[in-house]
């Protein structure tokens, strides 16, 4: 029987990029700068959805040591690695799935980087996550969004590492997501992420690389033959 594509489960098993390296990625650096600008005296609670090994929380602690941090990820390997490094009373890292996780409190800041594109229906995780935000809170989402009014679903099988079909490269229109949020009483603001460096091809073909177009535009590609646009999405309650 052939291994036919199945609908993505919301779990990303492509964790190679998060093993070992504890440096911030460029989008994480920009997100950290946004939080420092918008919440300069932050001492509240932050939830990192899909925290991997807790690198973002580790860097937040450098600027906001008195805040309280919770992070969760589906990878037990990455969470265990983060726990060994972030052994502090104001940090809690948990192995959990978005659709099964129920926090005991609401949070002042939520962040989710590279999470939304795993689902083939973005409304499912958003309906689950949005209630975790305080009335005066802010939800920062980073990921693949499309500036054209087109939504795409992509399933891939990365034969370089083995395994079955999965998601993670879906791209929703900023119009679709923005309208959906605003119709539910939220304010949505998108800002495009511009990668400040050029990336070479990796041995792992699903990892992104860049090429410069004839017009001088930097394009982000991967081995699934997709071109990606990345945006920061800030969500507030109206």
N, C-alpha and C positions, 0 to 999 in steps of 0.2 A: 504494500500500500504506500502510495507516495505521501510525502510530508507536505500537505497543502496548506496555504496561508490560513491562519485563524485570526479572529479579531484580537487586537492587542489587549492585554490584561491591565495595563496601567503600571506595569513593573518594568524598569529598565535594568537589564543585566549587563549592559556595556559599561563596566566600572573600571576598566583598565586605566583611564585617564585620572582616576582619583586615588590610585594606589601609590603610597610612598610620598609623592610630591605634596608639600604643604605650603606651596606658594600660591598666592591669589591669582586667579585668571583675570584677564583684563576687564571682563564685564563685572567680576566681583569687586575689583578696585573702584570702578565707576559707581557701582551700587553703594559701596561703603562711603564714597564721597557724597552721594545723594543723601544718605542717612545722616551723615555728620552735618550737612548743610541744613536739612529740614528738621533735625532733632538734636540741636547742639548740646543740650543738657540732659540727654536721655538717661533715665534711671528706671525705666519701666520694664515691661516684659516683652521678649522677642521670641517668636517661633520660626525656626528654620525648617521648612518643609522640603524633604529631600536633602538633608544636611551632609550626606556622604560622611567623611571623617571629621567633620566639624571645623574645617579650616576657616570658614567665614566667621563663625562664632569666636574662634581663637583670635582673629584680627579685630573683631568688635571689642573684645575685652581690653585691647590696648588703649581704646579711646573711651569706653564706657564700662569701667570695671565694676560699677555698682549696680548695673542692670542685671536682670534675671533672664537666663537663656534656656530654651528648650529646643531640641532638634530631634528629628526622627528620619529614618531611612529604612528601606526594605533590605539593605545589605547588612547582614550581621557582621561580616568581615570589616566593613568600613566603620561601623558604629563602634565595634570593639577597639579598633585602632584609635578612634577619637577619644574614647573613654580613658585610655591609658595616658593620653596627653592632657586632656581637659578634666582632670580630677579636682574639681572645685565645687564648693557648696552651692554656688549660684548657677551651675551648669548641669543640665540633665539631658542625656542622649538616650534615645529609645529606638529599638527595632520595631517598626510598625509600617503598615500600609495605609495610604491616605484614606481609602474607603472604609477602613476598619478602625481607624484611630479616632478616639473621642477624648479631647483634652478636658482636664478638670477645671479649667478657667479660660477666660478670654484674654487676648493679647493686644498690646499697644501697637506692635509692629509684627507683621507676617511677611516672610519672604519665601519665594518659590522660584528657583532658577532651573531652567531646563526641564520643568516638570509637566507643564500643561500639554506639551506636544506629544506626550506618551499616549494620551487618550484620543480615541477616535470621535468622542463627543465631549467637547470641552465643558459643557454645562454640568456634567456629572461631578467632576472634581471641584468646580467652582461652587456649586450648590452645597457641597460638603464643607469646603474650606471657609467661605465667606462668613458664616456665623461664628467662626472662631475669633473674629476681629471685634475689638471694643468699638463703641459708638464713635469715639474720637480717634480711633486707630487708623493705620494706613497699611495697605497690602501692596508690596512690591513684587511684581512678577517679571521675570526675564525669560525670553525664549524666542522661538521662531514664530513670526507673524508675517502676514502678506499685506503689502501696501495696496495691491490690487484687490478688488472685491471678489476674491475667489478663495474658497477653502479647499485644502487638499488633504487626503489621507494617503500615507505611504507605509507600506509594510516591507521589511527587509529581513534577510537572513545573512548574517555576517559569517561566511564560511571560514574566514581567517581564524576565528576563535571557536567556531562550532556552535551548536545549538539550533533552535528552531526559529520560526518566524516571530518577529516582534515589531513594536512600534517605537516611536521616539522622534520621528522626522515629520510628523504631521504639522501643518502650517495653517493657521486660521487667519482670516481677513481681520484687520484692525477694525473694519466697519462692522463685521458680524459680532465680534466680541464687545466692542464699544457700545453698540446699540443694545445688546443683550443686558449689559450691566446697567446702562442708563434707564432701561425700561423697568429695572428692579430697584431703582432708587439709589444707585451708586454713581459717583463721578469717576470717569475713566480718562486718563491722560497717557498718551503714548509718546515716547521719545526714541528715535532711532539710534541704535548702537553702531558706531563706526569702529571697526577693529583697527587699532593704531599700528599694527605690525603686519608683515607678510608671513604666511605660514607655508612651509614646504610639505610635500606629501609625506605621510607616515607609513610605516610598514603595515599598520592596521588600516585597511582601506576605508573603514567607516569614519575615521577621524577626518576633521575638516582641513582643507588647505585653501590657499588663495591664488587667484590669477588676476592680472590687470587687463581689463578690456581695452579695445582699440581707442575708446573714448577716455581712458584713464580711470575708469571706475574699478574699485576693488571688489571682486566677486568671491563669495565663500562657497566652496564646492565640497562634495564628498563622494565616496565610491558608489553611492546609490544613484549617482548622476542627477543630483538635485542641487539647485542654487538656493541659498537661504538668505532671508533678511531677518535681522534680529532687532528686537525692540524691548525697551523697558516699559512696563505698564504699571502706573500708580493708580490704586483704587482707594477711594474715600467714600464714606457714607454722606449723602446729601443731607 
